[in-house]
Amino acid sequence: MTDSHAEIVICGAGIAGIATAYFLAVKAKVQNVVLLERDTPLAMTSDKSTECYRNWWGGIDNAMVGLMNRSIDWLEVIAKETDNQIHLNRRGYLYATSDPNQIPKMRQAAEIAEKNGAGKRRIHDSSESNYTPASAHGFADGLDGTDLILEPEIIRTHFPELNDNVIAVLHARRCGWFSAQQLGMYLLEQAKAHGVRYIRGEVTGVDVLENAVQGVQVTRDAQTFTLATSKFVNAAGPLQNQIANMLGLELPIINERHAKLYFNDHLGVIPRNAPMLINLDEAYLPWADDEREVLESDESTRWLLGSFGSGAHCRPEGGDSSKNVLMLCNYHTQATEPTFPIVHDPEAPEIALRAMSLLVPGLKRYFEHTPKPVMDGGYYTKTPENRPLIGELAVKGAYIIGAMGGFGLMAACGAGELLSAHITKASLPDYARAFLPSRYEDPEYQRLLETWGDVGQL
Ligand SMILES: Cc1cc2nc3c(=O)[nH]c(=O)nc-3n(C[C@H](O)[C@H](O)[C@H](O)COP(=O)(O)OP(=O)(O)OC[C@H]3O[C@@H](n4cnc5c(N)ncnc54)[C@H](O)[C@@H]3O)c2cc1C
């Protein structure tokens, strides 16, 4: 294999690497971009997601909302130019609670999100109030901001599937889902059509001289060759620290294992036009008394009686004739070394189903005979404050796009555009600074991290 030269080499054809290639080649017109992938495009994490998006982010400033609004703008542009081949909808995220203590927090969250640019908040606390439901398809007539519904009658009318104990729901509106695979393949095809060379091969080394990138070593079929380049992008998803180590760097990231349950809701418990349903309350799984006794008696099963945290969520999946539902209950939030294939807990489907049944009691009908579930999942690769890394690293010419936790699909277009702007030295948006890898060198930022609070993970 002959050695060759590339203007920019991107390691990893997940959504982050593909979006970067797209914005460099298609939008910034950069020639001679190489996209390297050791396996199949999108197949490590990017095809394992719930495919949802939201501009609903809290935080200390408007950076996350800014990035997401920009990214969603791109999703809408792509949806329009492809006749909505990416199946973008705008059904919203519906956060629900039965706990009166949550209501002030919901009010405050809606206020902060409005201040950060997520759109206006509307409070519905009387049955006269004019709440507009989301349409099931498309995104053109969508509202933004939030509807905080405190009037039980409105909740029961529009969301009859929810538990009668729900006293408040917050409907975040510039949110929904889309086909991540279609998006990824569209961006990849466009990138290739604009000259990006896609090469199957594994990055096994990066040549650095005087703290500057000189080339990338690629191994394929037991042969190694070098691509000479002065610009290298680390988009290796959960394996980003392996690549950083090749540059002599260590990234402030961890990986968490997250599983997703996919099952046939043949009883039609989740309405096909439902938004994303999210339980804000802490989940203690419902068990019958005799089950509880058995679980209690054995040390290896006692954990099933403990807390599974808040945030269990589900949504309908597929077209009008589909009965499929996606469900997540994220309880593996400790850092772990990424290994493949990922082995999921055998209990994960039952945990997700029982946790979700607290918000949607109709799901209890599946406790006796759960339809055979399909499990998949991947890693959330995260920084301490759950904000991405986008920009140049401490080695000249080495860049990163990643650590996108549970939001990499929704952020991909905004993040790819941003990294392309860094590399081509184009003008940067206000939110660029918040995602620079160098932010951790600032002692002030380190102090801020200690009091960060909610990291907005779902
Ligand atoms: C269960 C679950 C649900 C999620 N739900 C959502 C959601 O609803 N919305 C959302 O926006 N996000 C969601 N996410 C997050 C999203 O999937 C990720 O943030 C995103 O896919 C990360 O993309 P990536 O390109 O950084 O990484 P990856 O998709 O993992 O891509 C990295 C690529 O780099 C390649 N690579 C690694 N090392 C090398 C090497 N040495 N040489 C060559 N190639 C290499 C890998 O093979 C891989 O293809 C979810 C994630 C999970 C696990």
The ligand as a MOL file (V3000), in Angstrom:
LIG
                    3D

  0  0  0     0  0            999 V3000
M  V30 BEGIN CTAB
M  V30 COUNTS 53 58 0 0 0
M  V30 BEGIN ATOM
M  V30 1 C -28.5560 3.7960 24.4940 0
M  V30 2 C -28.1840 5.1260 23.8960 0
M  V30 3 C -29.1730 6.0550 23.6030 0
M  V30 4 C -28.8340 7.2890 23.0310 0
M  V30 5 N -29.8250 8.1590 22.6850 0
M  V30 6 C -29.4950 9.3240 22.0660 0
M  V30 7 C -30.5130 10.2120 21.6240 0
M  V30 8 O -31.7010 9.9480 21.7990 0
M  V30 9 N -30.1360 11.3560 20.9900 0
M  V30 10 C -28.8240 11.6760 20.7740 0
M  V30 11 O -28.5420 12.7270 20.2110 0
M  V30 12 N -27.8310 10.8380 21.1830 0
M  V30 13 C -28.1360 9.6790 21.8100 0
M  V30 14 N -27.1510 8.8330 22.2250 0
M  V30 15 C -25.7580 9.2770 22.1060 0
M  V30 16 C -25.2020 9.1060 20.7100 0
M  V30 17 O -25.5220 7.8260 20.2150 0
M  V30 18 C -23.6810 9.2960 20.7630 0
M  V30 19 O -23.3630 10.5170 21.4280 0
M  V30 20 C -23.0810 9.3470 19.3880 0
M  V30 21 O -23.4880 8.2460 18.6140 0
M  V30 22 C -21.5550 9.3670 19.4770 0
M  V30 23 O -21.0720 9.4220 18.1610 0
M  V30 24 P -19.5210 9.3620 17.8850 0
M  V30 25 O -19.3410 9.5480 16.4310 0
M  V30 26 O -18.8170 10.2850 18.8140 0
M  V30 27 O -19.0840 7.8970 18.3380 0
M  V30 28 P -19.3020 6.4670 17.5950 0
M  V30 29 O -20.6330 6.3920 16.9370 0
M  V30 30 O -18.9600 5.4250 18.5970 0
M  V30 31 O -18.2200 6.4960 16.4690 0
M  V30 32 C -16.8400 6.3370 16.7310 0
M  V30 33 C -16.2560 5.6130 15.5350 0
M  V30 34 O -14.8250 5.6260 15.6330 0
M  V30 35 C -14.3570 4.3780 15.1590 0
M  V30 36 N -13.0070 4.1620 15.7050 0
M  V30 37 C -12.6570 4.0600 17.0100 0
M  V30 38 N -11.3320 3.8560 17.1020 0
M  V30 39 C -10.8430 3.8420 15.8420 0
M  V30 40 C -9.5320 3.6650 15.2870 0
M  V30 41 N -8.4530 3.4780 16.0700 0
M  V30 42 N -9.3810 3.7040 13.9490 0
M  V30 43 C -10.4620 3.8960 13.1300 0
M  V30 44 N -11.7300 4.0550 13.5960 0
M  V30 45 C -11.8970 4.0330 14.9370 0
M  V30 46 C -15.3700 3.3830 15.6970 0
M  V30 47 O -15.3240 2.1550 15.0000 0
M  V30 48 C -16.6840 4.1470 15.4900 0
M  V30 49 O -17.2680 3.8670 14.2460 0
M  V30 50 C -27.4620 7.6000 22.7900 0
M  V30 51 C -26.4680 6.6680 23.0900 0
M  V30 52 C -26.8140 5.4420 23.6340 0
M  V30 53 C -25.7170 4.4570 23.9480 0
M  V30 END ATOM
M  V30 BEGIN BOND
M  V30 1 1 1 2
M  V30 2 1 2 3
M  V30 3 2 2 52
M  V30 4 2 3 4
M  V30 5 1 4 5
M  V30 6 1 4 50
M  V30 7 2 5 6
M  V30 8 1 6 7
M  V30 9 1 6 13
M  V30 10 2 7 8
M  V30 11 1 7 9
M  V30 12 1 9 10
M  V30 13 2 10 11
M  V30 14 1 10 12
M  V30 15 2 12 13
M  V30 16 1 13 14
M  V30 17 1 14 15
M  V30 18 1 14 50
M  V30 19 1 15 16
M  V30 20 1 16 17
M  V30 21 1 16 18
M  V30 22 1 18 19
M  V30 23 1 18 20
M  V30 24 1 20 21
M  V30 25 1 20 22
M  V30 26 1 22 23
M  V30 27 1 23 24
M  V30 28 2 24 25
M  V30 29 1 24 26
M  V30 30 1 24 27
M  V30 31 1 27 28
M  V30 32 2 28 29
M  V30 33 1 28 30
M  V30 34 1 28 31
M  V30 35 1 31 32
M  V30 36 1 32 33
M  V30 37 1 33 34
M  V30 38 1 33 48
M  V30 39 1 34 35
M  V30 40 1 35 36
M  V30 41 1 35 46
M  V30 42 1 36 37
M  V30 43 1 36 45
M  V30 44 2 37 38
M  V30 45 1 38 39
M  V30 46 1 39 40
M  V30 47 2 39 45
M  V30 48 1 40 41
M  V30 49 2 40 42
M  V30 50 1 42 43
M  V30 51 2 43 44
M  V30 52 1 44 45
M  V30 53 1 46 47
M  V30 54 1 46 48
M  V30 55 1 48 49
M  V30 56 2 50 51
M  V30 57 1 51 52
M  V30 58 1 52 53
M  V30 END BOND
M  V30 END CTAB
M  END
